[in-house]
Amino acid sequence: MSIQHALLTSLLERPSSGYELANRFDHSIGYFWQATHQQIYRELGRMTSAGWLLVEHDTASTGRRKKTYHVLEAGRQELARWVAEPGSTGSNDQALLIKLRAEAVMGPLGAGEELRRLIEQHQQRLQMYRDIEQRDFSVADRDHTQKLRHAVLRKGIMTEENWLAWAKETLPLME
């Protein structure tokens, strides 16, 4: 996932200085996706150069110059393009959460399609895990090694079941 899309989403929620954005990021998106303050400042510069952000310069009461970043139309278009783009295979949970937040602030962008696609992937993975469990762990008499291997597989099954429960609860919000 691109830090730029996470930052665009945060700035659409509320234009901010780099410092404010880094602190907000730490206490919201940062709970599930990490970025250092240095990364955030570097990306803000890149996004400004790309024409995605406008920088408003204010002189605070302390006499220090404060930069407030605002998302321009080009930044909105880039975020909308990214949200509508299917993610790569593998773990897309972090990107999906950013896409859902972007859709919350910008309106329907196609994140529902991504969620449906990921539900299908997770259902297939869950079925594969259940098939392995049935094939390899259906015998009650197992040694310690087999019990530990089954415990690992059970964790995978529980993770997929939990993810699917959340996704099925979230999907109606996308329609």
N, C-alpha and C positions, 0 to 999 in steps of 0.2 A: 504494500500500500504506500502511496505517496504521502509524505508529510504535507505537501502542498495542498492536497485536497482536504486534509484534516484542518489545516489552518484557514483555508477559504471558508469552510463550514463554520468555524469558530468566529471568524470576522463577519460573516453574514448574520450570525446571531447577535453580535455586538461589535461595532468598530472599536478598536483598541490600540493602545501603544504596544510596542514589542514587550515591554515589561508586564503590562496588564495581561496581554495575551498569554505570555509564558506562565504567569500565575494561574490564570483561568484554565489553561490547558492542563496544568498539573492537577487541578481539582475537578476536572470533568473528563475530557477525552483521555487525559493522561492515566486514568484508572485502568484503561484497557489498551492504551497505545502510548509508548514512551517517546519523548523527544527532549534533548537537552536544550537549555536556553540558547546555547551557541548555534545549534541546528536551526532553531526557530528564527533567530535573527538572520542567519545566512539565507534561509528560504524566503523570508520577507523581502530581502534585497533582490533575490532572483525573480520573485513574483512581481515586484515593482518594475524591474527591468523588462519583464515580459509583457507589461501593460495590463496585468490582472488587478493591480492594486494602485490606489491613489494615496499619497502620503500628504497629510495635512499637518503643517508645522504650527504649533502653538507655543507661546512663551508662558509658562506657568508662573504662578505668583512668586515662586522661588527664583525666577529669572532663568531657569533652565529651559532649554528648548525641548519640547515634547513632540514626538511624531505619532500621529494617530493614523492607522491604516484603515482604508475603506475599500471594499470590493467593487471593481468596475465591471461593466457589462462583459468584457472579455473574460474576466475571472468567473462570472456567473455561467457563461457559456462553457468554459472549461470544466467546471464542476458538474454541470448538467451532462456533458459528454461522458465524463468519467463514471457518474452514477449509472447511466444507461448501459455502459460497457460491461459485458459479462466478465467476472473475475477469472483468474486462472484456476486450474485444478489445484487441489490441496486445501490448506487452511485459509479460508476467506472470512473467518469470523470477524476479525478486526476491521477489514475493509467494509464488510456488510454493516457493521455498527456505524461507521462514518457515513455510509450511504444513507442509512435510515435517518441519521441526524440531518444530513443535507436535505433529504426529502421533507423532513419536518419543517425546515426553515424556508425552502423554496417552493414547496408544493410537489405534486406528482412528477417524478422524473424517471420512473421505471425500476425503482428498487424492488418493487413487488415481484417483478419477473426474476430478478436475481435471487430473491428469497425463495421463490418456487423452485428455481433451478438447484439451489443448495439443499432444499428439503429433499429433492429427489436423490442427490448425491449421498446425503446422510442416511436416507432410508436404505439405499443400496449397501452402504457400509455396515449399517446395523444388521441387515439380513445376512451379509457375509460373516459377521461375527457370530451371529446365532447359528449359522450353518456349521462353523468351526466348532462352536460349543457342543452342538449335537453330535458331530462326528468324533471329536477328540475327547470329550469330557462327560459322556453320558454314563459311563461306568462309575458306580458308587465307590468301588474299592480302588483308590488312587494313592500313590505314594506322595511324599512331601513335595518333591519336584513338580509333579503333576498338579498338586493343589495350588502351588504358587503360580504356575503358568495359568491355571484357570482363574486365579484371582486377578492377574493382569488382564486377561480377556474380559472378565466381568467388569473391570473398570472401564474398558472401552465400550462395552455394551451400555453401561449406565451413563456414560458421557453422551453417547449417541441418543439414547432415550431422552435424556434431559434436554439436549439441544433441540430435538424434534418437538418436544412439548412446548418449549419456548417459541419456536418458529411457528407452530400451529396456532399458538395464542396470539402471536404478532401479525400473522398473515391477514386476518380480517381488517386490521388497521390500515392496510395498504390499499384497500378497495374503496 
